[in-house]
Amino acid sequence: MEDTIVNAMLVCDRISIQNLLGPDSEEWSQFLAKRKHLQDSTLGRLVSILSKHGILAADLNYLRWVKNKRDFFVHRFFHKGEWPGDLAVDQIEASRRTLLYLERIFARAGDRIWIIFDRAGLMQRVDLGRSGSLMFNPDLFEQGQ
């Protein structure tokens, strides 16, 4: 999920990381610097960057909700330190169901980020039905590139 958010932000020309990229840098160097900066950012920082780029309030709330679920998984899910052999069957089933729930949340968030970018006008998205989607930077066609 986080990699998908980073990749979406990376390919979106309308999201710039101005403090790291100088105006004279080559495009490839800019791309690599932007990727490194985004990959080094926390999920909370990525959401903060997106909040400054026209993301709808409902979409930001959704991303913050997903971040809270991710924080729970990373920081609290394994706090008890229990091993599956130490758990009763019903406890294992409860943990398994929680993990499946989180897996679905993160997978859906990875898919929805493209829709969120489309709604914010950061990218254009063409739904190809069962074949997936086509996403592209809208500025490319406005500039005739």
C-alpha positions in Angstrom: 0.0 0.0 0.0 2.7 2.5 1.0 4.7 1.6 -2.1 1.7 2.3 -4.3 1.1 5.6 -2.7 4.8 6.5 -3.2 4.7 5.4 -6.8 1.5 7.4 -7.5 3.1 10.5 -5.9 6.3 9.8 -7.8 4.7 9.7 -11.3 2.4 12.6 -10.7 4.0 15.7 -12.2 1.8 18.0 -10.2 3.3 16.9 -6.9 6.8 18.4 -6.4 9.3 18.2 -3.7 10.7 21.7 -4.2 13.2 21.8 -1.3 15.2 18.8 -2.7 15.0 19.4 -6.5 16.9 22.3 -8.0 15.6 24.0 -11.1 18.7 23.0 -13.1 18.6 19.3 -12.3 18.2 16.8 -15.1 14.9 15.1 -15.3 16.3 11.7 -14.3 18.1 13.1 -11.3 14.8 14.9 -10.3 12.9 11.6 -10.6 15.5 9.7 -8.5 15.6 12.5 -5.9 11.8 12.7 -5.7 11.6 8.9 -5.3 14.2 8.8 -2.5 12.5 11.6 -0.7 9.1 10.0 -0.9 10.4 6.5 0.1 12.1 8.0 3.1 8.9 9.7 4.2 6.6 8.2 6.8 3.0 7.4 5.7 1.9 10.3 7.9 4.3 12.6 6.0 3.0 11.4 2.6 -0.6 12.2 3.7 0.6 15.6 4.9 2.2 16.3 1.5 -1.0 15.2 -0.3 -3.1 17.5 1.9 -1.4 20.4 0.2 -2.3 19.2 -3.3 -6.0 19.5 -3.6 -7.0 16.1 -2.1 -10.6 16.2 -1.1 -11.3 16.3 2.7 -13.2 12.9 2.6 -10.2 11.3 0.8 -7.7 12.8 3.3 -9.9 11.4 6.1 -9.8 8.0 4.4 -6.0 8.1 4.1 -5.7 9.1 7.7 -8.0 6.3 8.7 -5.8 3.8 6.7 -2.7 5.3 8.3 -4.2 4.6 11.8 -4.9 1.0 10.7 -1.3 0.7 9.5 0.1 2.2 12.7 -2.0 -0.3 14.7 -0.5 -3.2 12.7 3.1 -2.0 12.8 3.2 -0.6 16.4 0.6 -2.6 18.4 -0.6 -5.8 16.8 2.4 -7.8 18.0 2.8 -6.2 21.4 1.6 -9.1 23.3 4.4 -11.3 21.9 2.3 -14.4 21.8 3.3 -17.2 19.6 0.6 -19.2 17.7 1.6 -22.3 19.8 0.7 -20.3 22.9 -2.8 -19.3 21.7 -6.0 -21.2 21.9 -7.8 -21.9 18.7 -10.3 -19.1 19.1 -7.5 -16.6 19.8 -5.7 -17.7 16.6 -8.9 -17.4 14.6 -9.4 -13.8 16.0 -5.9 -12.9 15.1 -6.2 -14.4 11.6 -9.5 -12.5 11.0 -7.9 -9.2 12.1 -4.9 -9.8 9.7 -7.3 -10.6 6.8 -9.2 -7.4 7.6 -6.1 -5.3 7.6 -4.8 -7.0 4.4 -8.0 -6.0 2.6 -7.9 -2.4 3.9 -4.3 -2.0 2.7 -5.0 -3.6 -0.7 -8.0 -1.4 -1.3 -6.1 1.7 -0.3 -3.4 0.8 -2.8 -6.1 0.6 -5.5 -8.0 3.7 -4.3 -5.0 6.0 -4.3 -5.3 6.3 -8.1 -9.0 7.3 -7.9 -8.1 9.8 -5.2 -5.5 11.4 -7.4 -8.0 11.5 -10.3 -10.6 13.2 -8.1 -8.0 15.8 -7.0 -7.0 16.5 -10.6 -3.4 15.3 -10.0 -3.7 12.6 -12.6 -6.3 11.5 -15.2 -7.6 8.0 -14.9 -9.4 6.1 -17.6 -11.2 3.0 -16.3 -10.7 0.1 -18.6 -13.1 -2.2 -16.7 -11.7 -5.6 -16.0 -8.5 -4.7 -17.8 -7.6 -2.2 -15.2 -7.0 1.5 -15.6 -4.9 3.9 -17.5 -3.4 6.8 -15.5 -1.5 9.7 -16.9 -0.3 13.2 -16.1 -2.9 15.7 -17.5 -0.2 18.3 -18.1 1.4 16.2 -20.8 -1.6 16.7 -23.1 -2.1 20.4 -22.2 1.6 21.1 -23.1 1.3 19.0 -26.3 4.0 16.6 -25.2 
